[in-house]
Amino acid sequence: MRLRPGVTLTPIDEVAVLLDERTGRYRQLNATAALVLRSLLAGHGQDGAARDLVRTHPAAMPTAEADIAALVAQLRTANLIVETVDREQPR
C-alpha cells in the first residue's frame, strides 16, 4: 500500500495529517490511525499492522483487525491510498 500521488502524510507528534493536494482537503489521523498507516506504508500489511497496534496498545486486540479494515476502507473511499500487489520477479 502507498499513498496516492499528490497525497502527503505529515506527522505531528503522535498524530498525523494527510493532505490531498488535488482537492486541498486535510484529514487528521489520531495516534492509533497514524501508527497503523505508518505500518501499512512500511509494507507490513493489515496483519502486520494489527500486530504492531496490539504490541503498542494491547487493549486493542479484540477489535484491531476490524478497526484496521475500516481505516483502509475509509482511506480507499477517500481515494488517498493505492493498494499495491506483490508480484514475483521474473527469473
PyMOL Python script that loads the backbone (N, CA, C, O; Angstrom):
from pymol import cmd

cmd.read_pdbstr("""\
ATOM      1  N   MET A   1       0.847  -1.157   0.000  1.00  0.00           N
ATOM      2  CA  MET A   1       0.000   0.000   0.000  1.00  0.00           C
ATOM      3  C   MET A   1       0.899   1.227   0.000  1.00  0.00           C
ATOM      4  O   MET A   1       1.960   1.243   0.625  1.00  0.00           O
ATOM      5  N   ARG A   2       0.457   2.244  -0.706  1.00  0.00           N
ATOM      6  CA  ARG A   2       1.170   3.509  -0.700  1.00  0.00           C
ATOM      7  C   ARG A   2       0.156   4.633  -0.820  1.00  0.00           C
ATOM      8  O   ARG A   2      -1.002   4.409  -1.173  1.00  0.00           O
ATOM      9  N   LEU A   3       0.605   5.840  -0.523  1.00  0.00           N
ATOM     10  CA  LEU A   3      -0.267   6.991  -0.686  1.00  0.00           C
ATOM     11  C   LEU A   3      -0.416   7.292  -2.174  1.00  0.00           C
ATOM     12  O   LEU A   3       0.531   7.135  -2.945  1.00  0.00           O
ATOM     13  N   ARG A   4      -1.597   7.718  -2.567  1.00  0.00           N
ATOM     14  CA  ARG A   4      -1.823   8.103  -3.952  1.00  0.00           C
ATOM     15  C   ARG A   4      -0.927   9.305  -4.249  1.00  0.00           C
ATOM     16  O   ARG A   4      -0.714  10.140  -3.369  1.00  0.00           O
ATOM     17  N   PRO A   5      -0.400   9.411  -5.465  1.00  0.00           N
ATOM     18  CA  PRO A   5       0.381  10.597  -5.808  1.00  0.00           C
ATOM     19  C   PRO A   5      -0.430  11.863  -5.530  1.00  0.00           C
ATOM     20  O   PRO A   5      -1.619  11.937  -5.843  1.00  0.00           O
ATOM     21  N   GLY A   6       0.231  12.850  -4.939  1.00  0.00           N
ATOM     22  CA  GLY A   6      -0.455  14.083  -4.579  1.00  0.00           C
ATOM     23  C   GLY A   6      -1.011  14.085  -3.171  1.00  0.00           C
ATOM     24  O   GLY A   6      -1.617  15.067  -2.742  1.00  0.00           O
ATOM     25  N   VAL A   7      -0.810  12.982  -2.440  1.00  0.00           N
ATOM     26  CA  VAL A   7      -1.238  12.908  -1.039  1.00  0.00           C
ATOM     27  C   VAL A   7       0.025  12.876  -0.184  1.00  0.00           C
ATOM     28  O   VAL A   7       0.928  12.075  -0.426  1.00  0.00           O
ATOM     29  N   THR A   8       0.079  13.745   0.807  1.00  0.00           N
ATOM     30  CA  THR A   8       1.237  13.778   1.690  1.00  0.00           C
ATOM     31  C   THR A   8       0.809  13.483   3.126  1.00  0.00           C
ATOM     32  O   THR A   8      -0.281  13.852   3.564  1.00  0.00           O
ATOM     33  N   LEU A   9       1.688  12.817   3.827  1.00  0.00           N
ATOM     34  CA  LEU A   9       1.477  12.472   5.237  1.00  0.00           C
ATOM     35  C   LEU A   9       2.457  13.297   6.054  1.00  0.00           C
ATOM     36  O   LEU A   9       3.666  13.238   5.831  1.00  0.00           O
ATOM     37  N   THR A  10       1.937  14.061   6.996  1.00  0.00           N
ATOM     38  CA  THR A  10       2.779  14.881   7.864  1.00  0.00           C
ATOM     39  C   THR A  10       2.551  14.470   9.307  1.00  0.00           C
ATOM     40  O   THR A  10       1.476  14.705   9.860  1.00  0.00           O
ATOM     41  N   PRO A  11       3.571  13.849   9.930  1.00  0.00           N
ATOM     42  CA  PRO A  11       3.444  13.504  11.342  1.00  0.00           C
ATOM     43  C   PRO A  11       3.546  14.762  12.203  1.00  0.00           C
ATOM     44  O   PRO A  11       4.359  15.647  11.939  1.00  0.00           O
ATOM     45  N   ILE A  12       2.721  14.822  13.217  1.00  0.00           N
ATOM     46  CA  ILE A  12       2.749  15.912  14.194  1.00  0.00           C
ATOM     47  C   ILE A  12       2.664  15.244  15.562  1.00  0.00           C
ATOM     48  O   ILE A  12       1.592  14.827  16.001  1.00  0.00           O
ATOM     49  N   ASP A  13       3.809  15.150  16.224  1.00  0.00           N
ATOM     50  CA  ASP A  13       3.911  14.383  17.463  1.00  0.00           C
ATOM     51  C   ASP A  13       3.424  12.964  17.187  1.00  0.00           C
ATOM     52  O   ASP A  13       3.959  12.298  16.301  1.00  0.00           O
ATOM     53  N   GLU A  14       2.425  12.489  17.922  1.00  0.00           N
ATOM     54  CA  GLU A  14       1.934  11.120  17.716  1.00  0.00           C
ATOM     55  C   GLU A  14       0.839  11.043  16.666  1.00  0.00           C
ATOM     56  O   GLU A  14       0.568   9.960  16.146  1.00  0.00           O
ATOM     57  N   VAL A  15       0.202  12.162  16.341  1.00  0.00           N
ATOM     58  CA  VAL A  15      -0.865  12.168  15.346  1.00  0.00           C
ATOM     59  C   VAL A  15      -0.266  12.481  13.979  1.00  0.00           C
ATOM     60  O   VAL A  15       0.947  12.650  13.857  1.00  0.00           O
ATOM     61  N   ALA A  16      -1.107  12.560  12.954  1.00  0.00           N
ATOM     62  CA  ALA A  16      -0.629  12.879  11.612  1.00  0.00           C
ATOM     63  C   ALA A  16      -1.749  13.540  10.826  1.00  0.00           C
ATOM     64  O   ALA A  16      -2.923  13.445  11.184  1.00  0.00           O
ATOM     65  N   VAL A  17      -1.365  14.204   9.759  1.00  0.00           N
ATOM     66  CA  VAL A  17      -2.322  14.844   8.865  1.00  0.00           C
ATOM     67  C   VAL A  17      -2.032  14.365   7.452  1.00  0.00           C
ATOM     68  O   VAL A  17      -0.884  14.345   7.008  1.00  0.00           O
ATOM     69  N   LEU A  18      -3.094  13.981   6.754  1.00  0.00           N
ATOM     70  CA  LEU A  18      -3.000  13.650   5.333  1.00  0.00           C
ATOM     71  C   LEU A  18      -3.530  14.844   4.556  1.00  0.00           C
ATOM     72  O   LEU A  18      -4.606  15.355   4.865  1.00  0.00           O
ATOM     73  N   LEU A  19      -2.789  15.293   3.555  1.00  0.00           N
ATOM     74  CA  LEU A  19      -3.234  16.378   2.698  1.00  0.00           C
ATOM     75  C   LEU A  19      -3.390  15.833   1.287  1.00  0.00           C
ATOM     76  O   LEU A  19      -2.450  15.285   0.711  1.00  0.00           O
ATOM     77  N   ASP A  20      -4.583  15.993   0.743  1.00  0.00           N
ATOM     78  CA  ASP A  20      -4.827  15.641  -0.650  1.00  0.00           C
ATOM     79  C   ASP A  20      -4.619  16.930  -1.442  1.00  0.00           C
ATOM     80  O   ASP A  20      -5.498  17.790  -1.475  1.00  0.00           O
ATOM     81  N   GLU A  21      -3.465  17.060  -2.076  1.00  0.00           N
ATOM     82  CA  GLU A  21      -3.115  18.283  -2.789  1.00  0.00           C
ATOM     83  C   GLU A  21      -4.050  18.547  -3.968  1.00  0.00           C
ATOM     84  O   GLU A  21      -4.213  19.690  -4.394  1.00  0.00           O
ATOM     85  N   ARG A  22      -4.651  17.505  -4.480  1.00  0.00           N
ATOM     86  CA  ARG A  22      -5.569  17.649  -5.620  1.00  0.00           C
ATOM     87  C   ARG A  22      -6.840  18.383  -5.212  1.00  0.00           C
ATOM     88  O   ARG A  22      -7.350  19.218  -5.959  1.00  0.00           O
ATOM     89  N   THR A  23      -7.350  18.067  -4.019  1.00  0.00           N
ATOM     90  CA  THR A  23      -8.601  18.677  -3.566  1.00  0.00           C
ATOM     91  C   THR A  23      -8.388  19.761  -2.511  1.00  0.00           C
ATOM     92  O   THR A  23      -9.283  20.565  -2.253  1.00  0.00           O
ATOM     93  N   GLY A  24      -7.193  19.781  -1.897  1.00  0.00           N
ATOM     94  CA  GLY A  24      -6.932  20.718  -0.818  1.00  0.00           C
ATOM     95  C   GLY A  24      -7.521  20.295   0.515  1.00  0.00           C
ATOM     96  O   GLY A  24      -7.499  21.065   1.475  1.00  0.00           O
ATOM     97  N   ARG A  25      -8.045  19.087   0.584  1.00  0.00           N
ATOM     98  CA  ARG A  25      -8.673  18.609   1.827  1.00  0.00           C
ATOM     99  C   ARG A  25      -7.639  17.950   2.733  1.00  0.00           C
ATOM    100  O   ARG A  25      -6.739  17.242   2.282  1.00  0.00           O
ATOM    101  N   TYR A  26      -7.805  18.210   4.025  1.00  0.00           N
ATOM    102  CA  TYR A  26      -6.979  17.605   5.057  1.00  0.00           C
ATOM    103  C   TYR A  26      -7.780  16.534   5.773  1.00  0.00           C
ATOM    104  O   TYR A  26      -9.002  16.624   5.890  1.00  0.00           O
ATOM    105  N   ARG A  27      -7.076  15.522   6.247  1.00  0.00           N
ATOM    106  CA  ARG A  27      -7.696  14.506   7.090  1.00  0.00           C
ATOM    107  C   ARG A  27      -6.744  14.274   8.260  1.00  0.00           C
ATOM    108  O   ARG A  27      -5.597  13.873   8.065  1.00  0.00           O
ATOM    109  N   GLN A  28      -7.220  14.526   9.459  1.00  0.00           N
ATOM    110  CA  GLN A  28      -6.392  14.324  10.639  1.00  0.00           C
ATOM    111  C   GLN A  28      -6.534  12.895  11.121  1.00  0.00           C
ATOM    112  O   GLN A  28      -7.639  12.359  11.198  1.00  0.00           O
ATOM    113  N   LEU A  29      -5.410  12.285  11.443  1.00  0.00           N
ATOM    114  CA  LEU A  29      -5.390  10.921  11.969  1.00  0.00           C
ATOM    115  C   LEU A  29      -5.007  10.976  13.440  1.00  0.00           C
ATOM    116  O   LEU A  29      -4.045  11.647  13.812  1.00  0.00           O
ATOM    117  N   ASN A  30      -5.760  10.270  14.274  1.00  0.00           N
ATOM    118  CA  ASN A  30      -5.366  10.190  15.678  1.00  0.00           C
ATOM    119  C   ASN A  30      -4.117   9.313  15.789  1.00  0.00           C
ATOM    120  O   ASN A  30      -3.654   8.751  14.797  1.00  0.00           O
ATOM    121  N   ALA A  31      -3.588   9.204  16.988  1.00  0.00           N
ATOM    122  CA  ALA A  31      -2.336   8.470  17.187  1.00  0.00           C
ATOM    123  C   ALA A  31      -2.436   7.024  16.728  1.00  0.00           C
ATOM    124  O   ALA A  31      -1.495   6.495  16.136  1.00  0.00           O
ATOM    125  N   THR A  32      -3.562   6.382  16.995  1.00  0.00           N
ATOM    126  CA  THR A  32      -3.735   4.977  16.599  1.00  0.00           C
ATOM    127  C   THR A  32      -3.774   4.838  15.088  1.00  0.00           C
ATOM    128  O   THR A  32      -3.097   3.974  14.532  1.00  0.00           O
ATOM    129  N   ALA A  33      -4.547   5.665  14.421  1.00  0.00           N
ATOM    130  CA  ALA A  33      -4.632   5.600  12.960  1.00  0.00           C
ATOM    131  C   ALA A  33      -3.294   5.941  12.322  1.00  0.00           C
ATOM    132  O   ALA A  33      -2.922   5.342  11.313  1.00  0.00           O
ATOM    133  N   ALA A  34      -2.567   6.893  12.895  1.00  0.00           N
ATOM    134  CA  ALA A  34      -1.254   7.256  12.359  1.00  0.00           C
ATOM    135  C   ALA A  34      -0.286   6.081  12.477  1.00  0.00           C
ATOM    136  O   ALA A  34       0.462   5.797  11.541  1.00  0.00           O
ATOM    137  N   LEU A  35      -0.297   5.398  13.620  1.00  0.00           N
ATOM    138  CA  LEU A  35       0.562   4.235  13.820  1.00  0.00           C
ATOM    139  C   LEU A  35       0.235   3.148  12.798  1.00  0.00           C
ATOM    140  O   LEU A  35       1.130   2.553  12.199  1.00  0.00           O
ATOM    141  N   VAL A  36      -1.050   2.900  12.611  1.00  0.00           N
ATOM    142  CA  VAL A  36      -1.483   1.859  11.669  1.00  0.00           C
ATOM    143  C   VAL A  36      -1.093   2.243  10.243  1.00  0.00           C
ATOM    144  O   VAL A  36      -0.585   1.401   9.503  1.00  0.00           O
ATOM    145  N   LEU A  37      -1.319   3.481   9.846  1.00  0.00           N
ATOM    146  CA  LEU A  37      -0.978   3.888   8.486  1.00  0.00           C
ATOM    147  C   LEU A  37       0.523   3.789   8.247  1.00  0.00           C
ATOM    148  O   LEU A  37       0.945   3.332   7.185  1.00  0.00           O
ATOM    149  N   ARG A  38       1.326   4.201   9.200  1.00  0.00           N
ATOM    150  CA  ARG A  38       2.787   4.072   9.038  1.00  0.00           C
ATOM    151  C   ARG A  38       3.174   2.609   8.860  1.00  0.00           C
ATOM    152  O   ARG A  38       4.044   2.295   8.048  1.00  0.00           O
ATOM    153  N   SER A  39       2.548   1.725   9.598  1.00  0.00           N
ATOM    154  CA  SER A  39       2.831   0.300   9.477  1.00  0.00           C
ATOM    155  C   SER A  39       2.426  -0.216   8.093  1.00  0.00           C
ATOM    156  O   SER A  39       3.166  -0.971   7.463  1.00  0.00           O
ATOM    157  N   LEU A  40       1.254   0.195   7.633  1.00  0.00           N
ATOM    158  CA  LEU A  40       0.797  -0.235   6.310  1.00  0.00           C
ATOM    159  C   LEU A  40       1.718   0.290   5.215  1.00  0.00           C
ATOM    160  O   LEU A  40       2.050  -0.440   4.281  1.00  0.00           O
ATOM    161  N   LEU A  41       2.131   1.547   5.324  1.00  0.00           N
ATOM    162  CA  LEU A  41       3.014   2.131   4.316  1.00  0.00           C
ATOM    163  C   LEU A  41       4.404   1.504   4.336  1.00  0.00           C
ATOM    164  O   LEU A  41       5.116   1.527   3.333  1.00  0.00           O
ATOM    165  N   ALA A  42       4.785   0.944   5.484  1.00  0.00           N
ATOM    166  CA  ALA A  42       6.071   0.248   5.597  1.00  0.00           C
ATOM    167  C   ALA A  42       6.006  -1.150   4.994  1.00  0.00           C
ATOM    168  O   ALA A  42       7.008  -1.864   4.965  1.00  0.00           O
ATOM    169  N   GLY A  43       4.831  -1.539   4.514  1.00  0.00           N
ATOM    170  CA  GLY A  43       4.696  -2.836   3.847  1.00  0.00           C
ATOM    171  C   GLY A  43       4.337  -3.979   4.762  1.00  0.00           C
ATOM    172  O   GLY A  43       4.475  -5.140   4.377  1.00  0.00           O
ATOM    173  N   HIS A  44       3.881  -3.686   5.962  1.00  0.00           N
ATOM    174  CA  HIS A  44       3.564  -4.749   6.911  1.00  0.00           C
ATOM    175  C   HIS A  44       2.228  -5.427   6.641  1.00  0.00           C
ATOM    176  O   HIS A  44       1.948  -6.473   7.226  1.00  0.00           O
ATOM    177  N   GLY A  45       1.407  -4.867   5.780  1.00  0.00           N
ATOM    178  CA  GLY A  45       0.097  -5.447   5.500  1.00  0.00           C
ATOM    179  C   GLY A  45      -0.835  -5.283   6.690  1.00  0.00           C
ATOM    180  O   GLY A  45      -0.425  -4.830   7.758  1.00  0.00           O
ATOM    181  N   GLN A  46      -2.081  -5.653   6.496  1.00  0.00           N
ATOM    182  CA  GLN A  46      -3.060  -5.480   7.567  1.00  0.00           C
ATOM    183  C   GLN A  46      -2.767  -6.371   8.770  1.00  0.00           C
ATOM    184  O   GLN A  46      -2.971  -5.954   9.910  1.00  0.00           O
ATOM    185  N   ASP A  47      -2.293  -7.586   8.531  1.00  0.00           N
ATOM    186  CA  ASP A  47      -1.957  -8.466   9.656  1.00  0.00           C
ATOM    187  C   ASP A  47      -0.791  -7.905  10.462  1.00  0.00           C
ATOM    188  O   ASP A  47      -0.824  -7.902  11.692  1.00  0.00           O
ATOM    189  N   GLY A  48       0.228  -7.436   9.771  1.00  0.00           N
ATOM    190  CA  GLY A  48       1.381  -6.854  10.447  1.00  0.00           C
ATOM    191  C   GLY A  48       1.012  -5.581  11.185  1.00  0.00           C
ATOM    192  O   GLY A  48       1.500  -5.332  12.288  1.00  0.00           O
ATOM    193  N   ALA A  49       0.148  -4.771  10.577  1.00  0.00           N
ATOM    194  CA  ALA A  49      -0.302  -3.544  11.234  1.00  0.00           C
ATOM    195  C   ALA A  49      -1.074  -3.885  12.509  1.00  0.00           C
ATOM    196  O   ALA A  49      -0.957  -3.190  13.518  1.00  0.00           O
ATOM    197  N   ALA A  50      -1.860  -4.955  12.456  1.00  0.00           N
ATOM    198  CA  ALA A  50      -2.596  -5.386  13.653  1.00  0.00           C
ATOM    199  C   ALA A  50      -1.619  -5.809  14.747  1.00  0.00           C
ATOM    200  O   ALA A  50      -1.816  -5.480  15.917  1.00  0.00           O
ATOM    201  N   ARG A  51      -0.577  -6.531  14.374  1.00  0.00           N
ATOM    202  CA  ARG A  51       0.433  -6.931  15.368  1.00  0.00           C
ATOM    203  C   ARG A  51       1.126  -5.700  15.961  1.00  0.00           C
ATOM    204  O   ARG A  51       1.337  -5.622  17.171  1.00  0.00           O
ATOM    205  N   ASP A  52       1.479  -4.734  15.090  1.00  0.00           N
ATOM    206  CA  ASP A  52       2.123  -3.507  15.573  1.00  0.00           C
ATOM    207  C   ASP A  52       1.203  -2.749  16.521  1.00  0.00           C
ATOM    208  O   ASP A  52       1.647  -2.236  17.548  1.00  0.00           O
ATOM    209  N   LEU A  53      -0.071  -2.680  16.175  1.00  0.00           N
ATOM    210  CA  LEU A  53      -1.036  -1.969  17.006  1.00  0.00           C
ATOM    211  C   LEU A  53      -1.188  -2.633  18.367  1.00  0.00           C
ATOM    212  O   LEU A  53      -1.168  -1.954  19.394  1.00  0.00           O
ATOM    213  N   VAL A  54      -1.338  -3.948  18.383  1.00  0.00           N
ATOM    214  CA  VAL A  54      -1.538  -4.678  19.640  1.00  0.00           C
ATOM    215  C   VAL A  54      -0.274  -4.640  20.493  1.00  0.00           C
ATOM    216  O   VAL A  54      -0.355  -4.628  21.722  1.00  0.00           O
ATOM    217  N   ARG A  55       0.891  -4.622  19.850  1.00  0.00           N
ATOM    218  CA  ARG A  55       2.147  -4.523  20.606  1.00  0.00           C
ATOM    219  C   ARG A  55       2.193  -3.194  21.365  1.00  0.00           C
ATOM    220  O   ARG A  55       2.652  -3.141  22.506  1.00  0.00           O
ATOM    221  N   THR A  56       1.720  -2.132  20.731  1.00  0.00           N
ATOM    222  CA  THR A  56       1.735  -0.812  21.344  1.00  0.00           C
ATOM    223  C   THR A  56       0.537  -0.584  22.262  1.00  0.00           C
ATOM    224  O   THR A  56       0.658   0.060  23.304  1.00  0.00           O
ATOM    225  N   HIS A  57      -0.623  -1.119  21.866  1.00  0.00           N
ATOM    226  CA  HIS A  57      -1.869  -0.932  22.618  1.00  0.00           C
ATOM    227  C   HIS A  57      -2.546  -2.294  22.807  1.00  0.00           C
ATOM    228  O   HIS A  57      -3.449  -2.635  22.043  1.00  0.00           O
ATOM    229  N   PRO A  58      -2.132  -3.074  23.800  1.00  0.00           N
ATOM    230  CA  PRO A  58      -2.685  -4.415  23.993  1.00  0.00           C
ATOM    231  C   PRO A  58      -4.209  -4.458  24.104  1.00  0.00           C
ATOM    232  O   PRO A  58      -4.825  -5.452  23.719  1.00  0.00           O
ATOM    233  N   ALA A  59      -4.814  -3.410  24.618  1.00  0.00           N
ATOM    234  CA  ALA A  59      -6.273  -3.399  24.766  1.00  0.00           C
ATOM    235  C   ALA A  59      -6.987  -3.384  23.427  1.00  0.00           C
ATOM    236  O   ALA A  59      -8.191  -3.636  23.371  1.00  0.00           O
ATOM    237  N   ALA A  60      -6.272  -3.096  22.348  1.00  0.00           N
ATOM    238  CA  ALA A  60      -6.874  -3.053  21.016  1.00  0.00           C
ATOM    239  C   ALA A  60      -7.063  -4.439  20.402  1.00  0.00           C
ATOM    240  O   ALA A  60      -7.673  -4.563  19.339  1.00  0.00           O
ATOM    241  N   MET A  61      -6.551  -5.474  21.052  1.00  0.00           N
ATOM    242  CA  MET A  61      -6.568  -6.818  20.467  1.00  0.00           C
ATOM    243  C   MET A  61      -7.941  -7.271  19.952  1.00  0.00           C
ATOM    244  O   MET A  61      -8.023  -7.767  18.828  1.00  0.00           O
ATOM    245  N   PRO A  62      -9.013  -7.121  20.725  1.00  0.00           N
ATOM    246  CA  PRO A  62     -10.295  -7.660  20.254  1.00  0.00           C
ATOM    247  C   PRO A  62     -10.807  -7.042  18.958  1.00  0.00           C
ATOM    248  O   PRO A  62     -11.533  -7.697  18.210  1.00  0.00           O
ATOM    249  N   THR A  63     -10.443  -5.797  18.681  1.00  0.00           N
ATOM    250  CA  THR A  63     -11.015  -5.123  17.510  1.00  0.00           C
ATOM    251  C   THR A  63      -9.973  -4.665  16.500  1.00  0.00           C
ATOM    252  O   THR A  63     -10.323  -4.007  15.520  1.00  0.00           O
ATOM    253  N   ALA A  64      -8.706  -4.994  16.713  1.00  0.00           N
ATOM    254  CA  ALA A  64      -7.626  -4.463  15.872  1.00  0.00           C
ATOM    255  C   ALA A  64      -7.852  -4.737  14.393  1.00  0.00           C
ATOM    256  O   ALA A  64      -7.774  -3.817  13.579  1.00  0.00           O
ATOM    257  N   GLU A  65      -8.129  -5.980  14.030  1.00  0.00           N
ATOM    258  CA  GLU A  65      -8.266  -6.317  12.606  1.00  0.00           C
ATOM    259  C   GLU A  65      -9.446  -5.594  11.974  1.00  0.00           C
ATOM    260  O   GLU A  65      -9.327  -5.084  10.860  1.00  0.00           O
ATOM    261  N   ALA A  66     -10.574  -5.539  12.657  1.00  0.00           N
ATOM    262  CA  ALA A  66     -11.759  -4.856  12.126  1.00  0.00           C
ATOM    263  C   ALA A  66     -11.517  -3.352  12.033  1.00  0.00           C
ATOM    264  O   ALA A  66     -11.934  -2.712  11.068  1.00  0.00           O
ATOM    265  N   ASP A  67     -10.843  -2.788  13.036  1.00  0.00           N
ATOM    266  CA  ASP A  67     -10.559  -1.354  13.021  1.00  0.00           C
ATOM    267  C   ASP A  67      -9.624  -0.994  11.867  1.00  0.00           C
ATOM    268  O   ASP A  67      -9.813   0.030  11.210  1.00  0.00           O
ATOM    269  N   ILE A  68      -8.627  -1.826  11.623  1.00  0.00           N
ATOM    270  CA  ILE A  68      -7.689  -1.572  10.525  1.00  0.00           C
ATOM    271  C   ILE A  68      -8.396  -1.704   9.187  1.00  0.00           C
ATOM    272  O   ILE A  68      -8.178  -0.892   8.288  1.00  0.00           O
ATOM    273  N   ALA A  69      -9.237  -2.714   9.046  1.00  0.00           N
ATOM    274  CA  ALA A  69     -10.003  -2.871   7.803  1.00  0.00           C
ATOM    275  C   ALA A  69     -10.894  -1.649   7.563  1.00  0.00           C
ATOM    276  O   ALA A  69     -11.040  -1.197   6.428  1.00  0.00           O
ATOM    277  N   ALA A  70     -11.486  -1.120   8.631  1.00  0.00           N
ATOM    278  CA  ALA A  70     -12.336   0.071   8.499  1.00  0.00           C
ATOM    279  C   ALA A  70     -11.510   1.285   8.090  1.00  0.00           C
ATOM    280  O   ALA A  70     -11.950   2.077   7.257  1.00  0.00           O
ATOM    281  N   LEU A  71     -10.312   1.444   8.667  1.00  0.00           N
ATOM    282  CA  LEU A  71      -9.441   2.559   8.292  1.00  0.00           C
ATOM    283  C   LEU A  71      -9.042   2.458   6.826  1.00  0.00           C
ATOM    284  O   LEU A  71      -9.096   3.448   6.096  1.00  0.00           O
ATOM    285  N   VAL A  72      -8.646   1.276   6.398  1.00  0.00           N
ATOM    286  CA  VAL A  72      -8.260   1.079   4.996  1.00  0.00           C
ATOM    287  C   VAL A  72      -9.435   1.393   4.077  1.00  0.00           C
ATOM    288  O   VAL A  72      -9.258   2.028   3.038  1.00  0.00           O
ATOM    289  N   ALA A  73     -10.620   0.955   4.452  1.00  0.00           N
ATOM    290  CA  ALA A  73     -11.811   1.239   3.639  1.00  0.00           C
ATOM    291  C   ALA A  73     -12.059   2.743   3.547  1.00  0.00           C
ATOM    292  O   ALA A  73     -12.402   3.250   2.479  1.00  0.00           O
ATOM    293  N   GLN A  74     -11.889   3.457   4.660  1.00  0.00           N
ATOM    294  CA  GLN A  74     -12.080   4.918   4.643  1.00  0.00           C
ATOM    295  C   GLN A  74     -11.042   5.604   3.766  1.00  0.00           C
ATOM    296  O   GLN A  74     -11.370   6.520   3.013  1.00  0.00           O
ATOM    297  N   LEU A  75      -9.795   5.165   3.859  1.00  0.00           N
ATOM    298  CA  LEU A  75      -8.737   5.756   3.033  1.00  0.00           C
ATOM    299  C   LEU A  75      -8.962   5.449   1.554  1.00  0.00           C
ATOM    300  O   LEU A  75      -8.707   6.286   0.687  1.00  0.00           O
ATOM    301  N   ARG A  76      -9.441   4.238   1.282  1.00  0.00           N
ATOM    302  CA  ARG A  76      -9.739   3.844  -0.100  1.00  0.00           C
ATOM    303  C   ARG A  76     -10.895   4.680  -0.646  1.00  0.00           C
ATOM    304  O   ARG A  76     -10.821   5.186  -1.766  1.00  0.00           O
ATOM    305  N   THR A  77     -11.957   4.827   0.138  1.00  0.00           N
ATOM    306  CA  THR A  77     -13.125   5.604  -0.277  1.00  0.00           C
ATOM    307  C   THR A  77     -12.750   7.066  -0.527  1.00  0.00           C
ATOM    308  O   THR A  77     -13.269   7.694  -1.450  1.00  0.00           O
ATOM    309  N   ALA A  78     -11.853   7.601   0.293  1.00  0.00           N
ATOM    310  CA  ALA A  78     -11.399   8.979   0.140  1.00  0.00           C
ATOM    311  C   ALA A  78     -10.357   9.114  -0.975  1.00  0.00           C
ATOM    312  O   ALA A  78      -9.882  10.217  -1.245  1.00  0.00           O
ATOM    313  N   ASN A  79     -10.001   8.005  -1.620  1.00  0.00           N
ATOM    314  CA  ASN A  79      -9.021   7.977  -2.713  1.00  0.00           C
ATOM    315  C   ASN A  79      -7.667   8.525  -2.265  1.00  0.00           C
ATOM    316  O   ASN A  79      -7.021   9.284  -2.987  1.00  0.00           O
ATOM    317  N   LEU A  80      -7.249   8.131  -1.067  1.00  0.00           N
ATOM    318  CA  LEU A  80      -5.974   8.594  -0.528  1.00  0.00           C
ATOM    319  C   LEU A  80      -4.864   7.560  -0.648  1.00  0.00           C
ATOM    320  O   LEU A  80      -3.687   7.896  -0.516  1.00  0.00           O
ATOM    321  N   ILE A  81      -5.228   6.306  -0.897  1.00  0.00           N
ATOM    322  CA  ILE A  81      -4.228   5.237  -0.975  1.00  0.00           C
ATOM    323  C   ILE A  81      -4.325   4.504  -2.299  1.00  0.00           C
ATOM    324  O   ILE A  81      -5.346   4.526  -2.987  1.00  0.00           O
ATOM    325  N   VAL A  82      -3.221   3.858  -2.624  1.00  0.00           N
ATOM    326  CA  VAL A  82      -3.150   2.960  -3.774  1.00  0.00           C
ATOM    327  C   VAL A  82      -2.669   1.635  -3.211  1.00  0.00           C
ATOM    328  O   VAL A  82      -1.621   1.560  -2.569  1.00  0.00           O
ATOM    329  N   GLU A  83      -3.432   0.612  -3.454  1.00  0.00           N
ATOM    330  CA  GLU A  83      -3.022  -0.696  -2.957  1.00  0.00           C
ATOM    331  C   GLU A  83      -2.149  -1.359  -4.005  1.00  0.00           C
ATOM    332  O   GLU A  83      -2.486  -1.396  -5.189  1.00  0.00           O
ATOM    333  N   THR A  84      -1.034  -1.877  -3.551  1.00  0.00           N
ATOM    334  CA  THR A  84      -0.075  -2.499  -4.455  1.00  0.00           C
ATOM    335  C   THR A  84      -0.175  -4.008  -4.334  1.00  0.00           C
ATOM    336  O   THR A  84      -0.589  -4.546  -3.306  1.00  0.00           O
ATOM    337  N   VAL A  85       0.208  -4.666  -5.393  1.00  0.00           N
ATOM    338  CA  VAL A  85       0.197  -6.120  -5.420  1.00  0.00           C
ATOM    339  C   VAL A  85       1.634  -6.583  -5.565  1.00  0.00           C
ATOM    340  O   VAL A  85       2.347  -6.154  -6.472  1.00  0.00           O
ATOM    341  N   ASP A  86       2.057  -7.463  -4.662  1.00  0.00           N
ATOM    342  CA  ASP A  86       3.398  -8.030  -4.789  1.00  0.00           C
ATOM    343  C   ASP A  86       3.392  -9.008  -5.950  1.00  0.00           C
ATOM    344  O   ASP A  86       2.567  -9.918  -6.028  1.00  0.00           O
ATOM    345  N   ARG A  87       4.318  -8.793  -6.828  1.00  0.00           N
ATOM    346  CA  ARG A  87       4.434  -9.703  -7.970  1.00  0.00           C
ATOM    347  C   ARG A  87       5.789 -10.356  -7.919  1.00  0.00           C
ATOM    348  O   ARG A  87       6.794  -9.728  -7.585  1.00  0.00           O
ATOM    349  N   GLU A  88       5.798 -11.627  -8.255  1.00  0.00           N
ATOM    350  CA  GLU A  88       7.047 -12.362  -8.253  1.00  0.00           C
ATOM    351  C   GLU A  88       7.927 -11.840  -9.383  1.00  0.00           C
ATOM    352  O   GLU A  88       7.452 -11.618 -10.497  1.00  0.00           O
ATOM    353  N   GLN A  89       9.179 -11.652  -9.097  1.00  0.00           N
ATOM    354  CA  GLN A  89      10.113 -11.167 -10.102  1.00  0.00           C
ATOM    355  C   GLN A  89      10.413 -12.273 -11.101  1.00  0.00           C
ATOM    356  O   GLN A  89      10.556 -13.432 -10.712  1.00  0.00           O
ATOM    357  N   PRO A  90      10.512 -11.927 -12.411  1.00  0.00           N
ATOM    358  CA  PRO A  90      10.860 -12.952 -13.403  1.00  0.00           C
ATOM    359  C   PRO A  90      12.253 -13.488 -13.152  1.00  0.00           C
ATOM    360  O   PRO A  90      13.138 -12.773 -12.681  1.00  0.00           O
ATOM    361  N   ARG A  91      12.429 -14.734 -13.466  1.00  0.00           N
ATOM    362  CA  ARG A  91      13.745 -15.375 -13.242  1.00  0.00           C
ATOM    363  C   ARG A  91      14.557 -15.429 -14.491  1.00  0.00           C
ATOM    364  O   ARG A  91      15.680 -15.933 -14.476  1.00  0.00           O
TER     365      ARG A  91
END
""", "prot")
cmd.dss("prot")
cmd.show_as("cartoon", "prot")
cmd.util.cbc("prot")
cmd.orient("prot")
